[in-house]
Amino acid sequence: MTTYVPKEVQAGLEAARLAGLKKTSRVRVMVGDDLYPVLRLWKTGFAVEAEAVPSLRGLVDLYDSGRHLYQCLIIASEEDGGEMQYEFKRSTLAADRAPLDFFRDPDAPIALLGSSGD
């Protein structure tokens, strides 16, 4: 048995699939000052809508609803089904503070308080 789907129906199904992915995804890729929705994110890369997002290359930042997740160096991988897929050459987890270059004792005081009688 063969299944034939007209091109118009196939295009409609593809558009509905992409719209559903854009609606449910909270992850965004930031290039310069521009943010674009990420359709899918996996361990070694991500996908964006091919027609809505310009060609990306180089250093980008990934955000999840305003929370900085990763700083990534990317290359274009392939276009498939209306998605442009990108692979990570490097992906660095973003931190909210600078890394320590020394060991901090867990019992060390957080701050020093002076006397209030001075």
C-alpha positions as a LaTeX table, in Angstrom:
\begin{tabular}{lrrr}
\hline
Residue & $x$ (\AA) & $y$ (\AA) & $z$ (\AA) \\
\hline
Met1 & 0.00 & 0.00 & 0.00 \\
Thr2 & 1.34 & 3.41 & $-0.89$ \\
Thr3 & 0.52 & 6.63 & 0.87 \\
Tyr4 & 0.35 & 9.76 & $-1.21$ \\
Val5 & 0.07 & 13.14 & 0.45 \\
Pro6 & $-0.40$ & 16.17 & $-1.82$ \\
Lys7 & 2.33 & 18.82 & $-1.61$ \\
Glu8 & $-0.10$ & 21.41 & $-0.24$ \\
Val9 & $-1.13$ & 19.12 & 2.61 \\
Gln10 & 2.51 & 18.23 & 3.33 \\
Ala11 & 3.44 & 21.94 & 3.43 \\
Gly12 & 0.54 & 22.63 & 5.81 \\
Leu13 & 1.58 & 19.79 & 8.12 \\
Glu14 & 5.19 & 21.04 & 8.13 \\
Ala15 & 4.08 & 24.62 & 8.92 \\
Ala16 & 1.89 & 23.37 & 11.78 \\
Arg17 & 4.76 & 21.29 & 13.18 \\
Leu18 & 7.15 & 24.29 & 13.13 \\
Ala19 & 4.52 & 26.55 & 14.71 \\
Gly20 & 3.99 & 24.01 & 17.50 \\
Leu21 & 7.73 & 23.76 & 18.16 \\
Lys22 & 8.10 & 27.55 & 18.29 \\
Lys23 & 5.18 & 27.90 & 20.68 \\
Thr24 & 6.43 & 25.30 & 23.19 \\
Ser25 & 10.14 & 26.19 & 23.18 \\
Arg26 & 11.44 & 28.63 & 25.81 \\
Val27 & 15.06 & 28.45 & 24.62 \\
Arg28 & 16.38 & 31.35 & 22.53 \\
Val29 & 19.65 & 31.91 & 20.72 \\
Met30 & 21.17 & 35.39 & 20.93 \\
Val31 & 23.35 & 36.72 & 18.13 \\
Gly32 & 24.51 & 40.27 & 18.75 \\
Asp33 & 21.36 & 41.99 & 20.03 \\
Asp34 & 18.90 & 39.70 & 18.22 \\
Leu35 & 17.04 & 36.77 & 19.83 \\
Tyr36 & 15.65 & 33.85 & 17.81 \\
Pro37 & 13.54 & 30.92 & 19.06 \\
Val38 & 15.25 & 27.52 & 19.20 \\
Leu39 & 12.98 & 24.74 & 17.95 \\
Arg40 & 14.98 & 21.84 & 19.38 \\
Leu41 & 18.05 & 21.60 & 21.62 \\
Trp42 & 20.15 & 18.47 & 22.10 \\
Lys43 & 23.52 & 17.67 & 23.65 \\
Thr44 & 25.61 & 18.47 & 20.55 \\
Gly45 & 23.55 & 21.18 & 18.86 \\
Phe46 & 20.25 & 22.92 & 18.22 \\
Ala47 & 17.79 & 23.73 & 15.44 \\
Val48 & 16.07 & 26.97 & 14.42 \\
Glu49 & 13.51 & 27.79 & 11.75 \\
Ala50 & 15.41 & 28.00 & 8.45 \\
Glu51 & 13.35 & 30.76 & 6.82 \\
Ala52 & 12.91 & 33.03 & 9.85 \\
Val53 & 16.49 & 33.04 & 11.16 \\
Pro54 & 19.48 & 34.34 & 9.17 \\
Ser55 & 22.49 & 32.10 & 8.73 \\
Leu56 & 24.31 & 31.84 & 12.06 \\
Arg57 & 27.99 & 31.27 & 12.60 \\
Gly58 & 30.53 & 31.82 & 15.33 \\
Leu59 & 29.90 & 32.72 & 18.96 \\
Val60 & 26.28 & 32.72 & 20.20 \\
Asp61 & 24.53 & 32.62 & 23.58 \\
Leu62 & 21.67 & 30.29 & 24.51 \\
Tyr63 & 19.02 & 31.50 & 26.98 \\
Asp64 & 16.12 & 29.74 & 28.69 \\
Ser65 & 13.49 & 32.39 & 29.53 \\
Gly66 & 16.14 & 34.99 & 30.35 \\
Arg67 & 18.50 & 32.63 & 32.18 \\
His68 & 21.85 & 32.37 & 30.41 \\
Leu69 & 22.54 & 28.68 & 29.75 \\
Tyr70 & 25.55 & 28.40 & 27.43 \\
Gln71 & 28.01 & 30.37 & 25.40 \\
Cys72 & 28.61 & 28.35 & 22.23 \\
Leu73 & 30.81 & 28.32 & 19.18 \\
Ile74 & 28.66 & 26.90 & 16.38 \\
Ile75 & 28.83 & 25.75 & 12.77 \\
Ala76 & 25.96 & 25.04 & 10.38 \\
Ser77 & 25.23 & 21.35 & 10.01 \\
Glu78 & 22.28 & 20.77 & 7.67 \\
Glu79 & 18.84 & 21.98 & 6.67 \\
Asp80 & 16.06 & 19.45 & 7.07 \\
Gly81 & 12.28 & 19.85 & 7.11 \\
Gly82 & 12.26 & 23.64 & 7.46 \\
Glu83 & 14.85 & 23.54 & 10.26 \\
Met84 & 18.45 & 24.69 & 10.11 \\
Gln85 & 20.57 & 22.55 & 12.40 \\
Tyr86 & 23.75 & 23.77 & 14.07 \\
Glu87 & 26.47 & 21.76 & 15.79 \\
Phe88 & 28.50 & 22.92 & 18.80 \\
Lys89 & 32.24 & 23.18 & 18.29 \\
Arg90 & 32.42 & 24.38 & 21.88 \\
Ser91 & 29.72 & 24.79 & 24.50 \\
Thr92 & 30.56 & 26.44 & 27.82 \\
Leu93 & 28.11 & 26.42 & 30.71 \\
Ala94 & 27.34 & 30.00 & 31.76 \\
Ala95 & 27.91 & 30.93 & 35.39 \\
Asp96 & 26.51 & 33.86 & 37.35 \\
Arg97 & 29.88 & 34.54 & 39.02 \\
Ala98 & 33.55 & 34.21 & 38.18 \\
Pro99 & 35.18 & 30.86 & 38.99 \\
Leu100 & 37.40 & 30.70 & 42.08 \\
Asp101 & 41.08 & 30.05 & 41.60 \\
Phe102 & 41.50 & 28.89 & 45.20 \\
Phe103 & 39.81 & 26.51 & 47.63 \\
Arg104 & 37.15 & 28.14 & 49.81 \\
Asp105 & 36.66 & 26.47 & 53.19 \\
Pro106 & 32.96 & 25.66 & 53.66 \\
Asp107 & 33.18 & 26.85 & 57.30 \\
Ala108 & 34.84 & 30.17 & 56.42 \\
Pro109 & 32.90 & 33.33 & 57.36 \\
Ile110 & 31.00 & 35.01 & 54.55 \\
Ala111 & 31.71 & 38.54 & 55.77 \\
Leu112 & 33.41 & 40.32 & 58.65 \\
Leu113 & 31.28 & 42.52 & 60.87 \\
Gly114 & 32.77 & 45.49 & 62.67 \\
Ser115 & 31.71 & 46.65 & 66.10 \\
Ser116 & 28.75 & 49.04 & 66.15 \\
Gly117 & 30.17 & 51.14 & 68.99 \\
Asp118 & 32.90 & 52.85 & 66.92 \\
\hline
\end{tabular}
